[in-house]
Amino acid sequence: MSTLNNKVAVVTGGNSGIGYATAKELIEQGATVVITGRNKVSVEEAARELGATGLVADQSKLADISRLSDEVKAKFGNVDILFLNAGVASFSPVETASEEHYDSIMDLNVKGVYFTVQKFLPLLNEGASIIFNTSVNAVLGVPGSSVYAASKAALLSINKVLAKELAPRKIRVNAVSPGPVTTPLYGKLGMSTEEVEGFGQLLGSKILLNRFATSEEIAHAVRFLASDDASFVTGTELTVDGGLTVNAIV
């Protein structure tokens, strides 16, 4: 049964991982989907595979965000679902963290997300759904993740504030917080192969369900929050972590 017929959805970072799986899920549920990403070739290829519209935009650049909202308005008019998925993860202990490390994460994960919401607000229909892709890293205290964790904690705070600000328009604002997910992101953490494998083993031993999630499992949670099945859910963080946060990591 299609639950998102006649809905227009925008998925940032929809060319791979959780974003790609979510775009696929939303399309299967009847939505018209726009995906974004920074790599033109990757965005175009993913759009062809999915049957989506692909638009190239760098979320860390406000000019790109403005152009993106203008293009979506011109092509589709209004938007019903905004999944703010695009982000970056890299790890560094505070002793060696550089300004570049800090800015690269905060510019994309916080500033870019915040202003994407701002630019899309005039396009959102009454009763629309905004969903932030956050992370259990916001609360786990994983060593080396201070900037990344702070960026996701910021989104969780913004989530609650916007739920209140946008309630008069009946726009629901929620966050999905994945635990470890089998995605290409784990190859981009700025760690060696041995460190990534060791990190994975540590996390795996602490996840109650004894495995990482699939991107599709996170997509199912996003689809729920986007749909009328979640019509009375706003200002909420939906944690999808296999029980990791109730089984202390350290």
C-alpha positions as CSV (number, residue, x, y, z in Angstrom):
1,M,0.0,0.0,0.0
2,S,1.4,3.4,-1.0
3,T,1.3,5.8,1.9
4,L,3.0,8.9,0.3
5,N,1.0,9.4,-2.9
6,N,1.1,12.9,-4.2
7,K,3.8,13.9,-1.8
8,V,7.0,15.7,-2.9
9,A,10.1,14.8,-0.8
10,V,13.6,16.3,-0.8
11,V,16.4,14.1,0.5
12,T,19.7,15.8,0.9
13,G,22.7,13.6,0.4
14,G,20.5,11.1,-1.4
15,N,23.1,9.7,-3.7
16,S,24.4,7.1,-1.3
17,G,23.9,5.3,2.0
18,I,21.0,6.2,4.2
19,G,19.9,9.0,1.9
20,Y,19.8,6.7,-1.1
21,A,17.9,4.0,0.8
22,T,15.4,6.5,2.1
23,A,14.8,8.0,-1.4
24,K,14.1,4.5,-2.7
25,E,11.7,3.8,0.2
26,L,9.8,7.1,-0.3
27,I,9.5,6.5,-4.0
28,E,8.2,3.0,-3.4
29,Q,5.6,4.5,-1.1
30,G,4.4,6.8,-3.9
31,A,6.4,10.0,-3.3
32,T,8.0,12.2,-6.0
33,V,11.6,12.5,-4.7
34,V,14.4,15.0,-5.2
35,I,17.9,13.9,-4.2
36,T,20.9,16.2,-3.7
37,G,24.6,15.7,-3.4
38,R,27.9,17.4,-4.1
39,N,29.2,15.0,-6.7
40,K,27.5,15.5,-10.1
41,V,28.3,12.1,-11.5
42,S,27.2,10.3,-8.4
43,V,24.0,12.3,-8.1
44,E,23.0,11.8,-11.7
45,E,23.7,8.0,-11.5
46,A,21.7,7.6,-8.3
47,A,18.8,9.7,-9.8
48,R,18.7,7.4,-12.8
49,E,18.7,4.3,-10.7
50,L,16.0,5.6,-8.4
51,G,13.8,7.3,-10.8
52,A,14.3,10.5,-8.8
53,T,15.3,14.1,-9.7
54,G,18.9,14.8,-9.0
55,L,20.2,18.3,-8.1
56,V,23.8,19.1,-7.4
57,A,24.3,21.2,-4.2
58,D,26.9,21.6,-1.6
59,Q,25.1,22.0,1.7
60,S,28.0,23.9,3.3
61,K,27.5,26.7,0.8
62,L,24.6,29.1,1.3
63,A,24.6,30.1,-2.3
64,D,24.1,26.4,-3.3
65,I,21.2,26.1,-0.8
66,S,19.5,29.1,-2.2
67,R,19.9,27.8,-5.7
68,L,18.6,24.4,-4.7
69,S,15.4,25.8,-3.1
70,D,14.8,28.0,-6.2
71,E,15.2,24.9,-8.5
72,V,12.9,22.8,-6.4
73,K,10.3,25.6,-6.3
74,A,10.5,26.0,-10.1
75,K,10.2,22.3,-10.8
76,F,7.7,21.1,-8.1
77,G,6.2,24.1,-6.3
78,N,5.8,23.0,-2.7
79,V,7.4,20.3,-0.6
80,D,5.8,17.9,1.8
81,I,8.9,16.0,3.2
82,L,12.3,17.4,3.9
83,F,14.9,14.8,5.0
84,L,18.1,16.6,6.1
85,N,20.4,13.7,5.7
86,A,23.6,15.1,4.1
87,G,26.5,15.3,6.6
88,V,30.1,14.4,7.2
89,A,31.8,12.4,9.9
90,S,35.5,12.5,10.8
91,F,37.2,11.9,14.1
92,S,40.0,13.6,15.9
93,P,41.0,13.9,19.6
94,V,40.7,17.4,20.9
95,E,44.5,17.7,21.3
96,T,45.1,17.4,17.6
97,A,41.8,18.8,16.1
98,S,42.4,21.5,13.6
99,E,40.3,24.5,12.7
100,E,39.7,22.9,9.3
101,H,38.4,19.7,11.0
102,Y,36.0,21.8,13.1
103,D,34.8,24.0,10.2
104,S,34.3,21.1,7.7
105,I,32.0,19.3,10.1
106,M,30.1,22.3,11.5
107,D,29.7,24.1,8.2
108,L,28.0,21.0,6.6
109,N,26.3,19.3,9.6
110,V,25.0,22.4,11.4
111,K,25.1,25.6,9.4
112,G,24.2,24.0,6.2
113,V,21.3,22.0,7.7
114,Y,20.0,25.0,9.5
115,F,19.9,27.3,6.5
116,T,18.5,24.5,4.3
117,V,15.5,24.5,6.6
118,Q,15.3,28.2,6.5
119,K,15.4,28.4,2.7
120,F,12.8,25.6,2.3
121,L,10.3,27.0,4.8
122,P,8.4,29.0,2.2
123,L,8.1,25.9,0.1
124,L,6.8,23.6,2.8
125,N,3.0,22.8,2.8
126,E,1.0,23.0,5.9
127,G,1.3,19.7,7.6
128,A,4.7,19.0,6.0
129,S,7.3,16.8,7.8
130,I,10.9,17.8,8.5
131,I,13.3,15.0,9.6
132,F,16.8,15.5,10.8
133,N,19.4,12.7,10.5
134,T,21.2,12.9,13.8
135,S,23.2,10.2,15.6
136,V,23.6,8.3,18.8
137,N,27.1,9.8,18.9
138,A,25.4,12.9,20.3
139,V,25.1,11.1,23.7
140,L,27.6,8.3,23.7
141,G,30.7,10.2,24.5
142,V,32.9,8.3,22.0
143,P,36.5,9.4,22.2
144,G,37.7,11.4,19.2
145,S,34.2,12.3,18.2
146,S,33.8,15.6,20.0
147,V,33.1,17.9,17.0
148,Y,31.0,15.4,15.2
149,A,29.0,14.6,18.4
150,A,28.5,18.3,19.0
151,S,27.2,18.8,15.5
152,K,24.6,16.1,16.0
153,A,23.7,17.3,19.5
154,A,23.1,20.8,18.0
155,L,20.6,19.3,15.5
156,L,18.7,17.6,18.3
157,S,18.3,20.9,20.0
158,I,17.3,22.6,16.8
159,N,14.8,19.8,16.3
160,K,12.9,20.7,19.5
161,V,12.9,24.4,18.9
162,L,11.6,24.1,15.4
163,A,8.9,21.7,16.5
164,K,7.5,24.6,18.6
165,E,8.2,27.4,16.1
166,L,6.5,25.5,13.2
167,A,3.6,24.0,15.1
168,P,1.2,26.8,14.0
169,R,1.7,25.6,10.4
170,K,1.1,22.0,11.5
171,I,4.6,21.1,10.3
172,R,6.0,18.2,12.2
173,V,9.7,18.2,13.1
174,N,11.5,15.1,14.2
175,A,14.9,13.5,14.3
176,V,16.0,9.9,13.5
177,S,19.2,9.0,15.4
178,P,20.9,5.9,13.9
179,G,23.4,3.8,15.7
180,P,26.2,2.1,13.6
181,V,25.0,1.6,10.1
182,T,26.7,-0.4,7.3
183,T,27.3,2.5,4.9
184,P,30.3,3.9,2.9
185,L,30.6,6.6,5.6
186,Y,32.6,4.3,7.8
187,G,35.3,4.3,5.2
188,K,35.5,8.1,5.5
189,L,36.1,8.6,9.2
190,G,39.7,9.7,9.0
191,M,40.9,6.4,10.6
192,S,43.0,3.6,9.3
193,T,41.4,0.3,8.2
194,E,42.6,-1.3,11.4
195,E,41.1,1.5,13.5
196,V,37.8,1.3,11.7
197,E,37.7,-2.5,12.1
198,G,38.5,-2.2,15.8
199,F,35.9,0.4,16.3
200,G,33.4,-1.8,14.6
201,Q,34.2,-4.8,16.8
202,L,33.9,-2.6,19.9
203,L,30.5,-1.3,18.8
204,G,29.3,-4.7,17.7
205,S,30.0,-6.1,21.1
206,K,27.8,-3.4,22.7
207,I,24.8,-3.5,20.4
208,L,22.1,-5.7,21.9
209,L,21.1,-7.1,18.6
210,N,24.7,-7.9,17.8
211,R,25.0,-6.3,14.4
212,F,25.1,-3.0,12.6
213,A,21.9,-1.7,11.0
214,T,21.2,-1.6,7.3
215,S,20.5,1.7,5.5
216,E,17.1,0.3,4.7
217,E,16.2,-0.1,8.4
218,I,16.9,3.6,9.0
219,A,14.9,4.4,5.8
220,H,11.9,2.6,7.3
221,A,12.1,4.8,10.4
222,V,12.3,8.0,8.2
223,R,9.3,6.8,6.1
224,F,7.3,6.4,9.3
225,L,8.1,9.9,10.5
226,A,7.3,11.3,7.1
227,S,4.0,9.6,6.8
228,D,0.5,10.2,8.3
229,D,1.2,7.2,10.5
230,A,3.2,9.7,12.6
231,S,0.6,12.5,12.4
232,F,0.8,13.1,16.2
233,V,4.6,12.8,16.5
234,T,6.6,16.0,16.6
235,G,9.7,17.2,18.5
236,T,10.8,13.6,19.0
237,E,14.0,11.8,18.5
238,L,13.5,8.2,17.2
239,T,16.6,6.2,18.1
240,V,17.4,3.3,15.8
241,D,20.5,1.7,17.3
242,G,19.8,-1.9,18.1
243,G,19.9,-1.2,21.8
244,L,23.4,0.4,21.8
245,T,22.5,3.4,23.9
246,V,21.1,1.3,26.7
247,N,24.3,-0.8,26.8
248,A,27.1,1.7,27.7
249,I,29.9,1.8,25.1
250,V,32.6,2.5,27.7
